[in-house]
Amino acid sequence: MRRIIAVGKFDGVHLGHRLLLKEGRDWAKDVRGRFAILTFPLKGDALLPLSVRLRLLREFADEIMVLDLDELRDLSADEFLQLLLKEYEVRGLVMGPGHRFGRGRGGTPDFARAWGAEARVEVRVLRPFLCQGKPVSARHIREHLRRGEVREARLLLGRYPVLFGQRTSGAGLGRTMGYPTVNLELSSEQLRPRCGVYLAWAFWEGGKGAGLFYWGERPTFPELPSTAEIHLFEAPCPEPKGMLEVHLMQFLREDQRFPTERELVRQIRRDVIRGRELLDKLLPPHPLVF
């Protein structure tokens, strides 16, 4: 059986990744082979938890293998390709123009092509995938999110950026101010975006709804710890339990300290009005899990 392989972290499974994966899938179908993805866990600042990333990758691949990157770190570029040949019976490799592999990231697409010519393994290298004149990359998406640039991140991802979190108990502060929230313990794998208030859309088991997502240090209440929480515009039905996925639709404002609780409540009221207005102008997201 011919096995076509793509290797990479595929963090975020963004537009460039999907183009490459579609190429690999179509190639495997043309040669009546199987398309396999070799990927790796990330240790933090990921755009998606591993379980969600694998769920998206399964839309393209016949097989997915998750390898321990630490166990491969000392392999030279040649040794890594030999591993693909002997252990995974690779007959075709598909990669992007910036792909690097092997010890010290010494392997390049040109190296892979030269190796493939001798090993009788075809290597296909895609052209750079550009968005507004810049290469699409997970690194650029992370930089945008750290700056709260949701629109720019969305363009590169091809969807809204999303956070995953487990519902947890909170201080009940939002309810006392008239804006009850669902408190979240965000996935430890994921990148934290810029602190502040976002227009967001949440999905959970059996339910969905738009609202304001807040991630920050709560500077108005310095005695309280940082928090991630979402205030839903409409009373949720059913009540959210377990895991929620929160799609960030637009950054509204930075985290800030207010002189009084009353001033904070006034600002939240303004945030809700603006968020509802923007909601009418933006397309709702599609869930990744629910």
BALOKOL-215401 format. One line per 8 residues: number of its first residue (from 1); their letters; for each residue x, y, z of N, C-alpha, C. Coordinates in steps of 0.1 Angstrom, whole numbers, plus 5000, padded with zeros to 4 digits. Example, Ala and Ser with C-alpha at 12.3 -4.5 7.8 and 13.67 -1.06 7.14 Angstrom:
BALOKOL-215401
1> AS> 5132,4943,5078,5123,4955,5078,5132,4967,5078; 5128,4978,5071,5137,4989,5071,5129,5000,5079
END
This chain:
BALOKOL-215401
1> MRRIIAVG> 5008,4988,5000,5000,5000,5000,5009,5012,5000; 5006,5021,4990,5014,5034,4990,5009,5043,5001; 5019,5048,5009,5015,5057,5020,5021,5071,5017; 5012,5081,5016,5016,5095,5015,5016,5101,5029; 5027,5108,5032,5028,5113,5046,5030,5128,5046; 5024,5135,5056,5027,5149,5059,5031,5149,5074; 5042,5156,5076,5048,5157,5090,5047,5171,5095; 5042,5173,5107,5042,5187,5112,5034,5188,5125
9> KFDGVHLG> 5035,5199,5132,5027,5202,5143,5013,5205,5140; 5011,5212,5128,4998,5216,5123,4990,5223,5134; 4997,5232,5141,4991,5240,5152,4980,5249,5147; 4968,5247,5151,4957,5256,5147,4949,5250,5135; 4956,5241,5127,4950,5236,5114,4945,5248,5106; 4954,5257,5103,4950,5270,5097,4949,5268,5081; 4946,5278,5074,4944,5277,5060,4955,5271,5052; 4967,5275,5056,4979,5269,5049,4980,5254,5051
17> HRLLLKEG> 4978,5250,5064,4977,5235,5067,4967,5228,5059; 4955,5234,5058,4944,5227,5051,4947,5225,5036; 4954,5235,5031,4957,5234,5017,4967,5222,5015; 4977,5221,5024,4987,5210,5023,4980,5197,5025; 4972,5196,5035,4965,5183,5038,4956,5179,5027; 4949,5188,5021,4941,5184,5010,4949,5179,4998; 4961,5185,4996,4970,5180,4986,4974,5166,4989; 4978,5163,5001,4982,5149,5005,4970,5139,5004
25> RDWAKDVR> 4958,5143,5008,4947,5134,5007,4944,5131,4992; 4943,5141,4984,4940,5139,4970,4951,5131,4963; 4963,5133,4966,4974,5125,4960,4973,5111,4964; 4970,5108,4977,4968,5094,4981,4957,5087,4974; 4946,5095,4971,4934,5089,4964,4938,5086,4950; 4946,5095,4944,4950,5093,4930,4959,5080,4928; 4967,5077,4938,4975,5065,4937,4970,5053,4944; 4957,5054,4949,4950,5044,4956,4959,5040,4969
33> GRFAILTF> 4964,5050,4975,4972,5047,4987,4964,5053,5000; 4972,5055,5010,4967,5060,5023,4974,5073,5026; 4967,5082,5032,4973,5095,5036,4975,5094,5051; 4987,5096,5055,4990,5096,5070,4996,5109,5074; 4992,5113,5086,4998,5125,5092,5006,5121,5104; 5018,5126,5105,5027,5124,5117,5027,5138,5124; 5023,5138,5136,5022,5151,5144,5027,5149,5158; 5028,5160,5165,5034,5160,5178,5026,5168,5189
41> PLKGDALL> 5027,5164,5201,5020,5172,5212,5028,5185,5213; 5021,5196,5217,5027,5208,5220,5027,5210,5235; 5038,5217,5241,5039,5218,5255,5033,5231,5261; 5027,5239,5253,5021,5251,5258,5020,5261,5246; 5011,5271,5248,5009,5282,5239,5004,5277,5225; 4996,5265,5226,4991,5260,5214,4978,5267,5210; 4975,5268,5197,4963,5274,5193,4950,5265,5195; 4953,5252,5196,4942,5242,5199,4948,5231,5208
49> PLSVRLRL> 4939,5226,5217,4943,5214,5225,4946,5203,5215; 4954,5193,5219,4958,5182,5210,4945,5174,5206; 4936,5172,5215,4924,5164,5211,4916,5171,5200; 4915,5184,5201,4907,5191,5191,4915,5192,5178; 4928,5193,5178,4937,5193,5166,4936,5180,5159; 4936,5169,5167,4935,5156,5161,4921,5154,5154; 4911,5159,5161,4897,5159,5155,4896,5165,5141; 4903,5177,5140,4903,5184,5127,4912,5177,5117
57> LREFADEI> 4923,5171,5121,4932,5164,5112,4925,5152,5106; 4917,5145,5114,4910,5133,5110,4901,5135,5098; 4897,5148,5095,4889,5151,5084,4897,5149,5071; 4910,5148,5072,4918,5147,5060,4925,5134,5059; 4929,5127,5070,4938,5116,5070,4931,5103,5072; 4938,5092,5066,4934,5079,5069,4940,5074,5082; 4952,5079,5085,4959,5075,5097,4965,5088,5103; 4966,5088,5116,4973,5099,5123,4982,5092,5134
65> MVLDLDEL> 4995,5095,5134,5004,5090,5144,5009,5102,5152; 5008,5101,5165,5013,5112,5174,5026,5107,5180; 5037,5114,5176,5050,5110,5180,5056,5119,5191; 5065,5114,5199,5072,5122,5209,5083,5129,5203; 5082,5143,5202,5092,5150,5195,5106,5149,5202; 5106,5148,5216,5118,5146,5223,5126,5134,5219; 5119,5123,5215,5126,5111,5211,5132,5112,5197; 5128,5122,5189,5132,5124,5175,5143,5135,5174
73> RDLSADEF> 5144,5143,5185,5152,5155,5184,5166,5153,5180; 5172,5142,5183,5186,5139,5180,5189,5133,5167; 5178,5129,5160,5179,5123,5146,5183,5134,5136; 5193,5131,5128,5197,5140,5117,5186,5140,5107; 5186,5149,5097,5176,5150,5087,5176,5136,5079; 5187,5131,5076,5187,5118,5069,5182,5107,5077; 5185,5106,5090,5180,5096,5099,5165,5097,5100; 5160,5109,5101,5145,5111,5102,5138,5106,5090
81> LQLLLKEY> 5143,5109,5078,5137,5104,5066,5138,5089,5064; 5150,5083,5069,5151,5069,5069,5141,5062,5078; 5138,5069,5089,5128,5064,5098,5114,5063,5091; 5111,5074,5084,5098,5074,5076,5098,5062,5066; 5109,5060,5060,5109,5049,5050,5108,5035,5056; 5115,5033,5067,5116,5019,5073,5104,5016,5082; 5100,5026,5090,5090,5024,5100,5076,5026,5094; 5075,5036,5085,5062,5040,5080,5060,5037,5065
89> EVRGLVMG> 5070,5032,5059,5069,5028,5045,5064,5039,5036; 5070,5051,5038,5066,5063,5030,5069,5061,5015; 5060,5065,5007,5062,5065,4992,5060,5079,4987; 5055,5088,4995,5054,5102,4990,5054,5111,5002; 5060,5122,5001,5060,5132,5012,5055,5145,5006; 5046,5152,5014,5041,5165,5010,5044,5175,5021; 5050,5186,5017,5054,5196,5027,5053,5210,5022; 5054,5220,5031,5054,5234,5027,5068,5238,5024
97> PGHRFGRG> 5070,5250,5018,5083,5255,5015,5092,5259,5027; 5085,5261,5038,5093,5265,5050,5095,5253,5060; 5092,5241,5055,5093,5229,5064,5107,5227,5068; 5110,5224,5081,5123,5220,5086,5121,5208,5094; 5132,5199,5094,5131,5187,5101,5145,5182,5105; 5146,5173,5114,5159,5167,5118,5166,5176,5128; 5177,5171,5133,5185,5177,5143,5188,5192,5139; 5186,5201,5148,5189,5215,5145,5181,5221,5134
105> RGGTPDFA> 5170,5214,5130,5161,5218,5119,5169,5220,5106; 5179,5210,5105,5188,5210,5093,5182,5206,5080; 5171,5198,5081,5165,5193,5069,5156,5203,5062; 5157,5204,5049,5149,5214,5041,5142,5206,5030; 5132,5213,5023,5126,5207,5012,5136,5202,5001; 5146,5210,4999,5156,5206,4988,5163,5194,4993; 5167,5193,5006,5173,5181,5011,5164,5169,5009; 5151,5171,5012,5142,5160,5011,5140,5155,4996
113> RAWGAEAR> 5140,5165,4987,5139,5161,4973,5151,5153,4968; 5163,5157,4972,5175,5150,4969,5175,5136,4975; 5171,5135,4987,5170,5122,4994,5160,5113,4987; 5148,5119,4984,5138,5112,4977,5141,5106,4964; 5150,5114,4956,5154,5109,4943,5162,5096,4944; 5170,5095,4955,5177,5083,4957,5169,5071,4963; 5160,5075,4972,5152,5065,4979,5139,5061,4972; 5137,5067,4960,5125,5065,4952,5112,5068,4960
121> VEVRVLRP> 5113,5080,4966,5102,5086,4974,5099,5099,4967; 5087,5101,4962,5084,5114,4956,5081,5124,4967; 5087,5136,4965,5085,5147,4975,5078,5159,4967; 5067,5163,4972,5060,5175,4967,5061,5186,4977; 5065,5197,4972,5066,5209,4980,5057,5220,4975; 5047,5224,4983,5038,5234,4979,5044,5248,4979; 5038,5257,4971,5042,5271,4970,5038,5277,4983; 5044,5289,4987,5040,5296,4999,5025,5300,4998
129> FLCQGKPV> 5018,5298,5009,5004,5302,5010,5004,5315,5016; 4999,5326,5009,4999,5339,5014,4985,5344,5017; 4984,5353,5027,4972,5360,5030,4976,5375,5032; 4970,5383,5023,4974,5398,5023,4989,5400,5022; 4995,5391,5013,5009,5393,5010,5019,5387,5020; 5014,5380,5031,5022,5375,5041,5020,5360,5042; 5031,5352,5045,5029,5337,5047,5020,5335,5059; 5011,5325,5057,5002,5321,5068,5010,5311,5077
137> SARHIREH> 5011,5314,5090,5018,5306,5099,5012,5306,5113; 5014,5296,5121,5009,5295,5134,5016,5306,5143; 5028,5309,5140,5036,5319,5147,5029,5333,5146; 5025,5336,5133,5019,5349,5131,5005,5350,5138; 4998,5338,5138,4985,5338,5145,4987,5340,5160; 4996,5334,5166,4999,5336,5180,5002,5350,5183; 5010,5357,5174,5014,5371,5177,5002,5379,5176; 4993,5377,5167,4980,5385,5165,4972,5383,5178
145> LRRGEVRE> 4971,5371,5183,4962,5369,5195,4968,5375,5207; 4981,5375,5208,4987,5382,5220,4985,5397,5220; 4982,5402,5208,4979,5417,5207,4964,5419,5206; 4956,5409,5207,4942,5411,5206,4936,5413,5192; 4944,5409,5182,4940,5412,5168,4932,5400,5163; 4920,5399,5167,4911,5388,5164,4909,5387,5149; 4906,5398,5143,4903,5398,5128,4914,5392,5120; 4926,5397,5124,4938,5392,5116,4941,5377,5119
153> ARLLLGRY> 4939,5373,5131,4940,5358,5134,4930,5350,5126; 4917,5356,5126,4907,5349,5119,4910,5347,5104; 4916,5357,5098,4919,5356,5083,4929,5345,5081; 4938,5343,5090,4948,5333,5088,4943,5319,5091; 4935,5318,5101,4929,5305,5105,4918,5301,5096; 4911,5310,5090,4899,5307,5082,4887,5304,5091; 4887,5308,5103,4876,5307,5113,4880,5316,5125; 4871,5317,5134,4874,5325,5146,4883,5317,5155
161> PVLFGQRT> 4893,5324,5161,4901,5317,5171,4892,5312,5183; 4896,5301,5189,4887,5295,5199,4895,5291,5211; 4889,5292,5222,4895,5288,5235,4886,5277,5241; 4892,5267,5248,4885,5257,5255,4887,5258,5270; 4876,5256,5277,4878,5257,5292,4867,5248,5299; 4871,5243,5310,4862,5236,5319,4854,5245,5328; 4841,5244,5329,4834,5252,5338,4838,5250,5352; 4840,5261,5360,4844,5260,5373,4837,5270,5382
169> SGAGLGRT> 4838,5269,5395,4831,5279,5403,4839,5292,5404; 4831,5303,5406,4838,5316,5407,4834,5323,5419; 4838,5336,5420,4835,5344,5432,4821,5349,5433; 4813,5348,5422,4799,5353,5421,4798,5368,5420; 4809,5374,5416,4810,5388,5415,4801,5393,5404; 4801,5386,5392,4793,5391,5381,4778,5391,5384; 4774,5381,5392,4759,5380,5395,4755,5391,5404; 4764,5395,5414,4761,5406,5422,4760,5419,5415
177> MGYPTVNL> 4767,5420,5404,4767,5433,5396,4756,5433,5385; 4749,5422,5384,4738,5421,5375,4742,5415,5361; 4754,5409,5360,4759,5403,5348,4765,5390,5351; 4757,5380,5354,4762,5366,5358,4771,5361,5347; 4781,5353,5351,4791,5348,5342,4793,5333,5344; 4797,5326,5334,4802,5312,5335,4817,5313,5336; 4822,5308,5347,4837,5309,5349,4843,5296,5343; 4855,5298,5338,4862,5288,5330,4876,5286,5335
185> ELSSEQLR> 4880,5274,5336,4894,5270,5338,4900,5267,5324; 4907,5276,5318,4911,5274,5304,4921,5262,5303; 4921,5256,5291,4930,5245,5288,4944,5249,5290; 4952,5241,5298,4966,5244,5301,4974,5244,5288; 4970,5237,5278,4978,5236,5265,4977,5249,5257; 4967,5257,5259,4964,5268,5249,4971,5281,5253; 4974,5288,5242,4978,5302,5243,4968,5311,5250; 4972,5320,5258,4963,5330,5264,4963,5342,5255
193> PRCGVYLA> 4952,5347,5251,4951,5359,5243,4954,5372,5251; 4954,5383,5245,4955,5396,5252,4944,5397,5262; 4948,5402,5274,4938,5404,5285,4928,5414,5280; 4915,5412,5283,4905,5422,5280,4892,5416,5278; 4883,5424,5271,4869,5419,5269,4867,5417,5254; 4861,5406,5251,4858,5402,5237,4844,5399,5235; 4839,5402,5223,4826,5396,5218,4829,5382,5215; 4821,5373,5220,4824,5358,5218,4811,5351,5216
201> WAFWEGGK> 4813,5338,5212,4802,5329,5210,4806,5316,5216; 4798,5310,5225,4802,5298,5232,4793,5286,5228; 4799,5275,5228,4791,5262,5226,4794,5253,5238; 4784,5245,5242,4786,5235,5252,4776,5224,5249; 4776,5214,5257,4768,5202,5254,4753,5206,5255; 4747,5206,5243,4733,5209,5242,4729,5224,5241; 4739,5233,5241,4735,5247,5240,4746,5256,5234; 4742,5268,5231,4751,5278,5225,4746,5292,5228
209> GAGLFYWG> 4755,5302,5227,4750,5315,5229,4761,5325,5228; 4758,5338,5225,4767,5348,5223,4768,5356,5237; 4780,5363,5238,4781,5371,5250,4795,5378,5251; 4798,5382,5263,4811,5389,5265,4820,5380,5272; 4832,5377,5266,4842,5369,5272,4853,5378,5279; 4856,5376,5291,4866,5383,5298,4878,5374,5302; 4890,5379,5299,4902,5372,5305,4911,5383,5310; 4914,5382,5323,4922,5393,5328,4925,5391,5343
217> ERPTFPEL> 4931,5402,5349,4936,5402,5362,4926,5408,5372; 4915,5413,5367,4905,5419,5376,4911,5431,5384; 4917,5440,5377,4924,5451,5385,4915,5459,5394; 4902,5460,5391,4893,5467,5400,4892,5460,5413; 4895,5447,5414,4894,5439,5426,4907,5432,5428; 4918,5439,5432,4931,5433,5432,4932,5421,5442; 4922,5420,5451,4923,5409,5461,4919,5396,5455; 4913,5396,5443,4908,5384,5436,4918,5380,5426
225> PSTAEIHL> 4918,5366,5423,4928,5361,5413,4923,5364,5399; 4932,5362,5389,4928,5364,5375,4917,5354,5371; 4910,5357,5361,4898,5349,5357,4895,5349,5342; 4889,5338,5338,4884,5337,5324,4869,5334,5326; 4860,5342,5320,4846,5340,5322,4838,5346,5311; 4826,5341,5309,4818,5346,5298,4804,5350,5304; 4800,5362,5300,4786,5366,5303,4778,5364,5291; 4768,5355,5291,4759,5352,5280,4748,5363,5279
233> FEAPCPEP> 4745,5368,5267,4735,5378,5265,4721,5373,5269; 4719,5360,5266,4706,5354,5270,4708,5343,5280; 4698,5341,5289,4699,5331,5299,4701,5317,5292; 4712,5310,5295,4715,5298,5288,4705,5286,5291; 4702,5279,5281,4693,5267,5282,4698,5256,5273; 4703,5245,5278,4705,5242,5292,4717,5249,5298; 4717,5249,5311,4728,5255,5319,4742,5248,5314; 4752,5256,5311,4764,5251,5307,4771,5242,5318
241> KGMLEVHL> 4776,5231,5314,4783,5222,5323,4795,5216,5316; 4805,5212,5323,4816,5206,5317,4824,5215,5308; 4828,5211,5296,4837,5218,5287,4828,5228,5279; 4834,5240,5277,4829,5250,5267,4839,5253,5257; 4835,5256,5245,4844,5262,5235,4839,5276,5232; 4848,5285,5233,4845,5299,5232,4852,5305,5220; 4845,5310,5210,4850,5316,5198,4851,5331,5200; 4863,5336,5198,4865,5350,5200,4862,5357,5187
249> MQFLREDQ> 4852,5366,5187,4847,5372,5175,4853,5386,5172; 4855,5394,5183,4861,5407,5182,4866,5412,5196; 4878,5418,5196,4883,5424,5208,4876,5437,5210; 4871,5439,5222,4863,5452,5225,4871,5462,5233; 4878,5458,5243,4886,5467,5250,4896,5460,5259; 4907,5467,5263,4917,5461,5271,4912,5460,5286; 4919,5452,5293,4917,5451,5308,4921,5464,5314; 4912,5469,5324,4915,5482,5330,4909,5483,5344
257> RFPTEREL> 4915,5491,5352,4910,5493,5366,4900,5505,5366; 4889,5503,5373,4879,5513,5374,4879,5518,5389; 4876,5531,5391,4877,5537,5404,4867,5531,5414; 4856,5527,5409,4845,5521,5417,4838,5509,5410; 4831,5501,5418,4824,5490,5411,4813,5496,5403; 4807,5507,5407,4796,5513,5399,4801,5517,5385; 4813,5522,5384,4819,5526,5371,4821,5514,5363; 4826,5503,5369,4828,5491,5361,4814,5486,5356
265> VRQIRRDV> 4804,5486,5364,4791,5482,5359,4786,5490,5347; 4788,5503,5348,4785,5512,5336,4792,5508,5324; 4805,5505,5325,4813,5501,5314,4808,5487,5308; 4805,5478,5317,4799,5465,5312,4787,5467,5304; 4778,5476,5309,4766,5479,5302,4769,5484,5288; 4779,5493,5287,4783,5498,5274,4789,5487,5265; 4796,5478,5271,4802,5466,5264,4791,5457,5258; 4781,5455,5266,4770,5447,5262,4762,5453,5250
273> IRGRELLD> 4760,5466,5251,4753,5473,5239,4762,5472,5227; 4775,5475,5228,4783,5474,5216,4784,5460,5211; 4785,5450,5220,4786,5436,5216,4774,5432,5208; 4762,5435,5213,4750,5432,5206,4749,5438,5192; 4754,5451,5191,4754,5458,5178,4763,5450,5168; 4775,5447,5173,4785,5440,5164,4780,5426,5160; 4772,5420,5169,4767,5406,5167,4759,5405,5154; 4752,5416,5151,4743,5417,5139,4751,5418,5126
281> KLLPPHPL> 4764,5421,5128,4773,5424,5116,4782,5412,5113; 4783,5403,5122,4793,5392,5121,4786,5378,5119; 4792,5370,5111,4786,5356,5110,4789,5348,5122; 4779,5340,5126,4781,5332,5138,4791,5320,5135; 4799,5316,5144,4808,5305,5142,4802,5291,5141; 4809,5282,5136,4805,5268,5136,4813,5261,5147; 4807,5252,5155,4814,5245,5166,4825,5236,5160; 4835,5234,5167,4846,5225,5164,4843,5211,5170
289> VF> 4837,5211,5182,4835,5199,5190,4820,5196,5192; 4813,5206,5196,4798,5203,5200,4789,5204,5188
END
